[in-house]
């Protein structure tokens, strides 16, 4: 199985700026795909690395290592201490909107050849 890849996106997207694709999760063979589009400058990735099956769900199913993933858009860690990062300061007054969309594109049909529609998926996040 291929190893997961985490790609960092550039900083500096304004809250009212365009949505940029921050992440793509795909099941083997891209049968299920989820894209995360956001104006937020950061993305936190949580995985179930420390789970060992000793905890269970309400239905009694074991929570296993690497059995889950969570993607959370946010400000960049350590932004208050780094003037070169987008500001994470929130002041009273006007709202501070950020926008995040979780998109679930239809799985592409596998024809065995690369088409313009599937070339971006093959090449990576683009």
C-alpha positions as a Markdown table, in Angstrom:
| # | Residue | x | y | z |
|---|---|---|---|---|
| 1 | Unk | 0.0 | 0.0 | 0.0 |
| 2 | Unk | 1.4 | 3.5 | -0.8 |
| 3 | Unk | 2.4 | 5.7 | 2.1 |
| 4 | Unk | 0.2 | 8.7 | 2.7 |
| 5 | Unk | 1.7 | 12.0 | 1.6 |
| 6 | Unk | 1.0 | 15.3 | 3.3 |
| 7 | Unk | 1.7 | 18.3 | 1.2 |
| 8 | Unk | 1.9 | 21.8 | 2.6 |
| 9 | Unk | 0.2 | 24.6 | 0.8 |
| 10 | Unk | 1.5 | 28.2 | 0.6 |
| 11 | Unk | 0.6 | 30.7 | 3.3 |
| 12 | Unk | -1.0 | 34.0 | 2.7 |
| 13 | Unk | -4.6 | 33.3 | 1.5 |
| 14 | Unk | -6.8 | 36.1 | 2.6 |
| 15 | Unk | -10.1 | 35.2 | 4.4 |
| 16 | Unk | -12.0 | 36.6 | 1.5 |
| 17 | Unk | -9.7 | 35.2 | -1.1 |
| 18 | Unk | -10.2 | 32.3 | -3.3 |
| 19 | Unk | -10.7 | 28.8 | -2.0 |
| 20 | Unk | -7.6 | 26.7 | -2.4 |
| 21 | Unk | -7.4 | 22.9 | -2.3 |
| 22 | Unk | -5.6 | 22.1 | 1.0 |
| 23 | Unk | -5.9 | 18.4 | 1.0 |
| 24 | Unk | -7.2 | 15.3 | -0.8 |
| 25 | Unk | -7.9 | 12.0 | 0.8 |
| 26 | Unk | -8.4 | 9.0 | -1.5 |
| 27 | Unk | -9.1 | 5.4 | -0.9 |
| 28 | Unk | -7.0 | 2.9 | -2.8 |
| 29 | Unk | -8.0 | 3.0 | -6.4 |
| 30 | Unk | -9.7 | 6.4 | -5.8 |
| 31 | Unk | -13.0 | 4.7 | -5.2 |
| 32 | Unk | -13.8 | 7.3 | -2.5 |
| 33 | Unk | -12.3 | 10.8 | -2.6 |
| 34 | Unk | -12.6 | 13.8 | -0.3 |
| 35 | Unk | -11.1 | 17.2 | -1.1 |
| 36 | Unk | -10.7 | 20.0 | 1.4 |
| 37 | Unk | -10.9 | 23.5 | 0.0 |
| 38 | Unk | -10.4 | 26.5 | 2.3 |
| 39 | Unk | -9.3 | 30.1 | 2.7 |
| 40 | Unk | -7.6 | 29.2 | 6.0 |
| 41 | Unk | -3.8 | 29.4 | 6.0 |
| 42 | Unk | -3.2 | 26.1 | 7.9 |
| 43 | Unk | -4.3 | 22.5 | 8.0 |
| 44 | Unk | -3.9 | 20.2 | 11.0 |
| 45 | Unk | -3.9 | 16.5 | 10.3 |
| 46 | Unk | -4.9 | 14.1 | 13.1 |
| 47 | Unk | -4.4 | 10.4 | 12.7 |
| 48 | Unk | -5.2 | 7.4 | 14.9 |
| 49 | Unk | -1.5 | 6.6 | 15.4 |
| 50 | Unk | -1.8 | 6.0 | 19.1 |
| 51 | Unk | -4.9 | 3.8 | 19.1 |
| 52 | Unk | -4.3 | 0.1 | 19.8 |
| 53 | Unk | -7.8 | -1.4 | 19.8 |
| 54 | Unk | -8.2 | -1.2 | 23.6 |
| 55 | Unk | -10.8 | 1.6 | 23.2 |
| 56 | Unk | -14.1 | 0.9 | 21.6 |
| 57 | Unk | -17.0 | 2.7 | 19.9 |
| 58 | Unk | -20.5 | 2.9 | 21.4 |
| 59 | Unk | -21.2 | -0.2 | 19.3 |
| 60 | Unk | -18.3 | -2.1 | 20.8 |
| 61 | Unk | -16.1 | -1.9 | 17.8 |
| 62 | Unk | -12.3 | -1.5 | 18.5 |
| 63 | Unk | -10.6 | 1.7 | 17.6 |
| 64 | Unk | -7.6 | 0.6 | 15.7 |
| 65 | Unk | -4.3 | 2.3 | 14.8 |
| 66 | Unk | -4.7 | 4.3 | 11.5 |
| 67 | Unk | -8.4 | 3.6 | 11.5 |
| 68 | Unk | -9.3 | 7.3 | 11.3 |
| 69 | Unk | -8.1 | 10.6 | 10.1 |
| 70 | Unk | -9.3 | 14.2 | 10.7 |
| 71 | Unk | -8.4 | 17.3 | 8.7 |
| 72 | Unk | -9.0 | 20.6 | 10.5 |
| 73 | Unk | -8.5 | 24.0 | 8.8 |
| 74 | Unk | -7.1 | 26.6 | 11.1 |
| 75 | Unk | -4.4 | 29.3 | 11.6 |
| 76 | Unk | -0.8 | 28.2 | 11.3 |
| 77 | Unk | 0.7 | 26.8 | 14.5 |
| 78 | Unk | 3.1 | 29.3 | 16.2 |
| 79 | Unk | 1.7 | 32.2 | 14.1 |
| 80 | Unk | 1.6 | 34.6 | 17.1 |
| 81 | Unk | 5.3 | 34.1 | 17.5 |
| 82 | Unk | 6.2 | 34.3 | 13.8 |
| 83 | Unk | 5.8 | 37.7 | 12.0 |
| 84 | Unk | 6.4 | 35.9 | 8.6 |
| 85 | Unk | 3.2 | 33.8 | 9.2 |
| 86 | Unk | -0.4 | 35.1 | 8.6 |
| 87 | Unk | -1.7 | 36.7 | 11.7 |
| 88 | Unk | -3.8 | 34.6 | 14.1 |
| 89 | Unk | -4.9 | 37.6 | 16.2 |
| 90 | Unk | -8.6 | 38.0 | 16.6 |
| 91 | Unk | -9.8 | 41.4 | 17.8 |
| 92 | Unk | -13.3 | 42.5 | 18.9 |
| 93 | Unk | -15.4 | 44.2 | 16.3 |
| 94 | Unk | -15.7 | 42.9 | 12.7 |
| 95 | Unk | -16.2 | 39.3 | 12.0 |
| 96 | Unk | -13.2 | 37.2 | 10.8 |
| 97 | Unk | -14.7 | 34.8 | 8.3 |
| 98 | Unk | -13.0 | 31.8 | 7.0 |
| 99 | Unk | -14.5 | 29.4 | 4.6 |
| 100 | Unk | -13.9 | 25.6 | 4.3 |
| 101 | Unk | -15.7 | 23.2 | 1.9 |
| 102 | Unk | -15.4 | 19.4 | 2.1 |
| 103 | Unk | -16.1 | 18.1 | -1.4 |
| 104 | Unk | -16.8 | 14.5 | -2.5 |
| 105 | Unk | -16.2 | 14.3 | -6.2 |
| 106 | Unk | -17.6 | 11.4 | -8.2 |
| 107 | Unk | -15.1 | 8.6 | -8.6 |
| 108 | Unk | -13.6 | 8.6 | -12.1 |
| 109 | Unk | -14.3 | 5.7 | -14.3 |
| 110 | Unk | -11.2 | 3.6 | -14.8 |
| 111 | Unk | -10.6 | 3.1 | -18.5 |
| 112 | Unk | -6.9 | 2.2 | -18.2 |
| 113 | Unk | -5.8 | 5.4 | -19.9 |
| 114 | Unk | -5.1 | 8.9 | -18.7 |
| 115 | Unk | -7.5 | 11.6 | -19.9 |
| 116 | Unk | -7.4 | 15.3 | -19.3 |
| 117 | Unk | -10.0 | 14.8 | -16.5 |
| 118 | Unk | -7.9 | 12.2 | -14.7 |
| 119 | Unk | -4.4 | 13.6 | -15.4 |
| 120 | Unk | -4.5 | 15.9 | -12.3 |
| 121 | Unk | -5.6 | 13.1 | -10.0 |
| 122 | Unk | -2.7 | 11.0 | -11.3 |
| 123 | Unk | -0.1 | 13.8 | -10.9 |
| 124 | Unk | -1.1 | 14.7 | -7.3 |
| 125 | Unk | -2.7 | 17.6 | -5.7 |
| 126 | Unk | -1.9 | 20.1 | -8.4 |
